[in-house]
Amino acid sequence: MTLSVTGPGQVKAGATAALTVTVTNSGTAACTFTFDTRFTMKIVSGTDEVWSTADCAQWAPTGTQSLALGAAATWQTTWDRHRSQATCKVVPTTLKAGTYVVEAMYTGAAPAQLVMLLTA
């Protein structure tokens, strides 16, 4: 499996970031892929974890797809520039301008990253 994550390189204050994770079957045969607890997406700034699908199962993708060799499955979400916390809560504080990194991870695959600049 190969992961990639796409979205905006810059997000202005008051805007949201539309993010897309793509999982591609880069193996040697068809396979079945399941979005489940083996998948996590988080947004970090340095060592500070700002937002994560691990904080809320409802924010994470679900489902199983059969993927032919070279085929892909995608999942889309929107981040509203807020910090998350456990039990599906969002902290309604304004994040500082700076560099934030979206990290998509799936057990057994190399992680994928997208660097975003949040502006004031």
Residue pairs with C-beta under 8 A, 6 or more apart in sequence:
1 23
1 24
1 25
1 26
1 27
1 31
1 33
1 106
1 108
1 109
2 23
2 24
2 26
2 109
2 110
3 21
3 22
3 23
3 24
3 104
3 105
3 106
3 109
3 110
3 111
3 112
4 21
4 22
4 24
4 104
4 112
5 19
5 20
5 21
5 22
5 41
5 102
5 103
5 104
5 112
5 113
5 114
6 19
6 20
6 22
6 114
7 17
7 18
7 19
7 20
7 102
7 114
7 116
8 17
8 18
8 116
9 115
9 116
9 117
10 116
10 117
10 118
10 119
11 17
11 81
11 116
11 117
11 118
11 119
12 119
13 81
13 94
13 97
13 118
13 119
13 120
15 81
16 78
16 79
16 80
16 81
17 78
17 79
17 81
17 116
18 76
18 77
18 78
19 41
19 76
19 77
19 78
19 79
19 102
19 114
20 74
20 75
20 76
21 39
21 41
21 61
21 74
21 75
21 76
21 104
21 112
22 72
22 73
22 74
23 33
23 35
23 67
23 72
23 73
23 74
23 106
23 109
24 67
24 70
24 71
24 72
25 31
25 33
25 67
25 68
25 69
25 70
25 71
25 72
26 70
27 69
28 69
29 69
30 66
30 67
30 68
30 69
31 66
31 67
32 64
32 65
32 66
32 67
33 64
33 65
33 66
33 67
33 73
34 63
34 64
34 65
35 60
35 61
35 62
35 63
35 64
35 73
35 75
36 62
38 106
38 107
38 108
39 53
39 60
39 61
39 104
39 105
39 106
39 107
40 52
40 53
40 54
40 60
40 104
40 105
40 106
41 52
41 53
41 60
41 77
41 102
41 103
41 104
41 105
42 49
42 50
42 51
42 52
42 53
42 54
42 102
42 103
42 105
43 49
43 50
43 51
43 52
43 79
43 100
43 101
43 102
43 103
44 50
44 100
44 101
44 103
45 95
45 98
45 99
45 100
45 101
50 83
50 84
50 95
50 100
51 79
51 82
51 83
51 84
52 84
53 59
53 60
54 60
55 84
55 85
55 86
55 87
55 88
55 89
56 84
56 86
56 87
56 88
56 89
58 88
59 77
59 84
59 88
61 75
61 77
65 73
67 73
79 102
80 90
81 94
81 95
81 118
82 90
82 91
82 92
82 93
82 95
83 90
83 91
83 93
83 95
84 90
84 91
85 91
95 118
96 118
97 117
97 118
97 119
97 120
98 117
98 118
99 115
99 116
99 117
99 118
100 115
100 116
100 117
100 118
101 113
101 114
101 115
101 116
102 113
102 114
102 115
102 116
103 111
103 112
103 113
104 111
104 112
104 113
105 111
